[in-house]
Amino acid sequence: MSASREAGRFAGRVVLVTGAASGIGRETTRRLAVEGAVVCCADVNEAGMKETAELIARLGLPASVQRLDVAVEAEWEAAVERILSAHGRLEVLVNCAGISMAAPVAEMAYADWRRVLAVNLDGAFLGTKHAIRAMRTAGGSIVHVSSASGIKAAAGACAYSASKAGLCMLSRAAAKECRDQGIPVRVNTVCPGGVKTPMWTTMPFFRDVVQKSGSEEAAFESLAAGVPGGRFSEPADVVHAILFLASDEARFVTGVDLLVDGGYLL
């Protein structure tokens, strides 16, 4: 039995979600499919991406997958061309792809700095560039996932904070260009606080906390002690904001940074 498509805010719309293999990207993909979108899942993690597609298939809903390294322009060109060839249009881009490498400025390897900026900021630039070209005539919406760390710097996360701050300004600049040139494309950014996603498990300091606390869940509880409300958010908390900005409900909203941080920045 197929899932009910709820209100169908995205009925028939062609959507590309990067970072779809896990976390916020996976939940965004699932929700878009449930709300009627024709979803294209993209990630470098092919196994995780296929798991996302299978999750959606078990709901009786369609989703296609394609490998996409967001830091490589040729792969963006191929991905967008594949979507246009298959569907004739691209109406929404949700850019969830992102990585983090934690180290103090004086200790961070330049290669690590460059990799974080390449994925988080270069990738967003390339996606915005090619999505605007694809949406220039018919219009559309671009939503980037930034971070509260792009507004309030996080010690030990210089590359991540810098990339996410740059992403906010990229979104605003693109939104202004589209407005000034009469291009019917909205560009907005969601800035989450701490979210329980698999990205945490890739960071050495988190593994240290896991070792000390005994489990990943206990590690999250330990880290969340200093967070407003005493907990990290779940991907679904962020996805509500993403879908709002991507939908016609936000048709008069562009160039904004929408905080979803539980009051972290107050």
C-alpha positions as CSV (number, residue, x, y, z in Angstrom):
1,M,0.0,0.0,0.0
2,S,1.4,3.4,-0.9
3,A,1.7,6.2,1.6
4,S,-0.8,9.0,1.7
5,R,0.7,12.1,0.1
6,E,-0.5,14.4,2.9
7,A,-1.4,17.9,1.6
8,G,0.5,17.3,-1.6
9,R,2.4,20.6,-1.4
10,F,4.9,19.3,-3.9
11,A,2.6,17.2,-6.1
12,G,4.4,16.5,-9.4
13,R,7.3,18.8,-8.7
14,V,10.8,17.7,-9.7
15,V,13.2,18.0,-6.7
16,L,16.9,17.4,-6.3
17,V,18.2,16.7,-2.8
18,T,21.9,16.6,-2.2
19,G,23.3,14.8,0.9
20,A,20.4,12.4,0.6
21,A,22.2,9.4,2.0
22,S,21.6,10.2,5.7
23,G,20.5,12.7,8.3
24,I,18.6,15.8,7.3
25,G,19.0,14.9,3.6
26,R,17.4,11.5,4.0
27,E,14.5,12.9,6.0
28,T,14.0,15.8,3.5
29,T,13.9,13.3,0.7
30,R,11.3,11.1,2.5
31,R,9.0,14.0,3.3
32,L,9.2,15.5,-0.2
33,A,8.2,12.1,-1.6
34,V,5.3,11.8,0.8
35,E,4.1,15.2,-0.2
36,G,4.0,14.3,-3.9
37,A,7.4,15.3,-5.3
38,V,9.3,13.5,-8.0
39,V,12.5,13.1,-5.9
40,C,16.0,12.7,-7.2
41,C,18.5,11.6,-4.5
42,A,22.1,12.7,-4.8
43,D,25.2,11.9,-2.7
44,V,28.7,10.4,-2.9
45,N,27.6,7.8,-0.5
46,E,26.0,5.4,-2.9
47,A,25.1,2.7,-0.4
48,G,23.4,5.3,1.9
49,M,21.6,6.9,-1.0
50,K,20.2,3.5,-2.1
51,E,19.0,2.9,1.4
52,T,17.1,6.2,1.2
53,A,15.6,5.2,-2.1
54,E,14.6,1.9,-0.6
55,L,13.0,3.6,2.4
56,I,10.9,5.6,0.0
57,A,10.1,2.6,-2.1
58,R,8.7,0.8,0.9
59,L,6.2,3.6,1.2
60,G,5.1,2.9,-2.3
61,L,6.6,6.1,-3.6
62,P,9.1,6.8,-6.4
63,A,12.7,8.1,-6.1
64,S,15.7,8.0,-8.4
65,V,19.3,8.1,-7.3
66,Q,22.5,9.5,-8.8
67,R,26.0,9.8,-7.5
68,L,27.0,13.5,-7.2
69,D,30.2,14.9,-5.8
70,V,29.0,18.4,-5.1
71,A,32.5,19.8,-5.3
72,V,32.9,18.8,-9.0
73,E,31.2,21.0,-11.5
74,A,31.1,18.4,-14.3
75,E,29.1,16.2,-12.0
76,W,26.6,19.0,-11.3
77,E,26.3,19.6,-15.0
78,A,25.6,15.9,-15.7
79,A,23.1,15.6,-12.8
80,V,21.0,18.6,-13.8
81,E,21.1,17.5,-17.5
82,R,20.0,14.0,-16.5
83,I,17.0,15.5,-14.6
84,L,16.1,17.8,-17.4
85,S,16.3,15.0,-19.9
86,A,14.1,12.7,-17.8
87,H,11.6,15.2,-16.5
88,G,11.9,18.4,-18.6
89,R,12.3,20.6,-15.6
90,L,13.8,21.1,-12.1
91,E,11.7,23.1,-9.7
92,V,13.4,22.7,-6.3
93,L,17.0,22.2,-5.1
94,V,17.6,21.3,-1.5
95,N,21.3,21.4,-0.7
96,C,21.9,19.3,2.4
97,A,25.4,18.0,1.5
98,G,28.0,19.0,4.1
99,I,30.9,17.8,6.1
100,S,32.9,18.9,9.2
101,M,36.4,18.3,10.4
102,A,37.1,19.5,14.0
103,A,40.5,21.0,14.8
104,P,41.9,24.3,16.2
105,V,43.0,26.8,13.6
106,A,46.7,26.3,14.5
107,E,46.4,22.6,14.1
108,M,44.1,22.2,11.1
109,A,45.7,20.7,8.0
110,Y,45.2,22.9,4.9
111,A,43.9,19.9,3.0
112,D,41.2,19.4,5.6
113,W,40.3,23.1,5.4
114,R,40.1,23.0,1.7
115,R,37.9,19.9,1.7
116,V,35.3,21.4,4.1
117,L,35.1,24.6,2.0
118,A,34.9,22.6,-1.2
119,V,32.0,20.5,-0.1
120,N,30.1,23.0,2.0
121,L,30.6,26.2,0.0
122,D,32.0,25.4,-3.4
123,G,29.3,22.7,-3.7
124,A,26.6,25.1,-2.8
125,F,27.9,27.7,-5.3
126,L,27.9,25.1,-8.1
127,G,24.4,23.8,-7.2
128,T,23.0,27.4,-7.1
129,K,24.7,28.2,-10.4
130,H,23.3,25.3,-12.3
131,A,19.9,25.2,-10.6
132,I,19.3,28.9,-11.5
133,R,20.2,28.1,-15.1
134,A,17.7,25.2,-15.1
135,M,15.0,27.3,-13.3
136,R,15.5,30.6,-15.1
137,T,12.4,30.5,-17.2
138,A,9.8,28.5,-15.2
139,G,11.0,29.5,-11.7
140,G,11.8,27.5,-8.6
141,S,13.2,27.4,-5.1
142,I,16.7,26.7,-3.7
143,V,17.1,25.9,0.0
144,H,20.5,25.5,1.5
145,V,21.2,23.9,4.9
146,S,23.7,26.2,6.7
147,S,24.2,26.2,10.5
148,A,23.9,28.3,13.6
149,S,27.7,27.9,13.6
150,G,27.8,30.1,10.6
151,I,26.4,32.9,12.7
152,K,28.0,32.2,16.1
153,A,31.5,30.8,15.7
154,A,32.3,27.4,17.2
155,A,35.8,26.9,18.7
156,G,37.5,24.0,17.0
157,A,35.3,24.3,13.9
158,C,36.9,27.1,12.0
159,A,36.4,25.5,8.5
160,Y,32.9,24.5,9.2
161,S,31.9,27.9,10.7
162,A,33.6,29.8,7.8
163,S,31.9,27.6,5.2
164,K,28.5,28.0,6.7
165,A,28.8,31.7,7.1
166,G,29.8,32.0,3.5
167,L,26.8,29.9,2.5
168,C,24.5,32.4,4.1
169,M,26.0,35.2,2.2
170,L,26.0,33.2,-1.1
171,S,22.3,32.6,-0.6
172,R,21.6,36.2,0.0
173,A,23.7,37.4,-3.0
174,A,22.0,34.8,-5.3
175,A,18.5,35.8,-4.0
176,K,19.3,39.5,-4.7
177,E,20.6,38.8,-8.2
178,C,17.5,36.8,-9.1
179,R,15.3,39.5,-7.7
180,D,17.1,42.3,-9.5
181,Q,17.2,40.4,-12.8
182,G,13.6,39.3,-12.7
183,I,14.5,35.6,-12.5
184,P,11.7,33.8,-10.7
185,V,13.9,31.8,-8.4
186,R,13.9,32.1,-4.6
187,V,17.1,31.3,-2.6
188,N,16.9,30.8,1.2
189,T,18.9,29.2,4.0
190,V,18.0,27.1,7.0
191,C,20.4,27.4,10.0
192,P,20.0,24.5,12.4
193,G,21.6,24.3,15.8
194,G,22.8,20.9,17.0
195,V,21.0,18.1,15.2
196,K,21.4,14.4,15.8
197,T,22.8,13.2,12.5
198,P,25.5,10.7,11.5
199,M,27.9,13.5,10.7
200,W,28.8,13.7,14.4
201,T,30.1,10.1,14.4
202,T,32.8,11.1,11.9
203,M,34.4,13.6,14.3
204,P,37.2,12.3,16.6
205,F,36.1,14.4,19.5
206,F,32.6,12.9,19.4
207,R,34.1,9.4,19.4
208,D,36.1,10.4,22.5
209,V,32.8,11.5,24.2
210,V,31.2,8.2,23.2
211,Q,34.1,6.2,24.7
212,K,33.8,8.2,28.0
213,S,30.0,8.1,28.2
214,G,29.5,4.5,27.0
215,S,27.2,5.1,23.9
216,E,26.3,7.5,21.2
217,E,23.0,8.3,22.8
218,A,24.8,9.1,26.1
219,A,27.3,11.2,24.2
220,F,24.5,13.3,22.7
221,E,23.0,13.7,26.1
222,S,26.3,14.9,27.5
223,L,26.9,17.4,24.7
224,A,23.3,18.6,24.9
225,A,23.6,19.6,28.6
226,G,24.7,23.1,27.5
227,V,22.1,23.4,24.7
228,P,18.9,25.4,25.3
229,G,16.2,22.9,26.2
230,G,18.8,20.3,27.1
231,R,18.5,18.4,23.8
232,F,19.7,18.3,20.2
233,S,17.0,18.5,17.6
234,E,16.0,15.7,15.3
235,P,16.3,15.9,11.5
236,A,12.5,16.2,11.2
237,D,12.6,19.5,13.2
238,V,14.8,21.0,10.5
239,V,12.9,19.5,7.6
240,H,9.7,21.3,8.5
241,A,11.5,24.6,7.9
242,I,13.1,23.3,4.7
243,L,9.8,22.3,3.2
244,F,8.2,25.6,4.1
245,L,10.9,27.6,2.3
246,A,10.8,25.3,-0.7
247,S,7.0,25.5,-1.0
248,D,4.6,28.0,-2.4
249,E,3.7,28.9,1.2
250,A,7.0,30.9,1.2
251,R,6.4,32.4,-2.3
252,F,7.2,35.9,-1.0
253,V,10.2,34.8,1.0
254,T,13.7,35.0,-0.4
255,G,17.2,35.8,0.9
256,V,16.5,34.8,4.5
257,D,18.4,32.8,7.1
258,L,15.8,30.8,9.0
259,L,17.1,29.8,12.4
260,V,16.0,26.3,13.7
261,D,18.2,26.3,16.8
262,G,15.8,26.1,19.8
263,G,17.0,29.5,21.0
264,Y,20.7,28.7,20.8
265,L,21.5,32.2,19.4
266,L,19.3,34.2,21.8
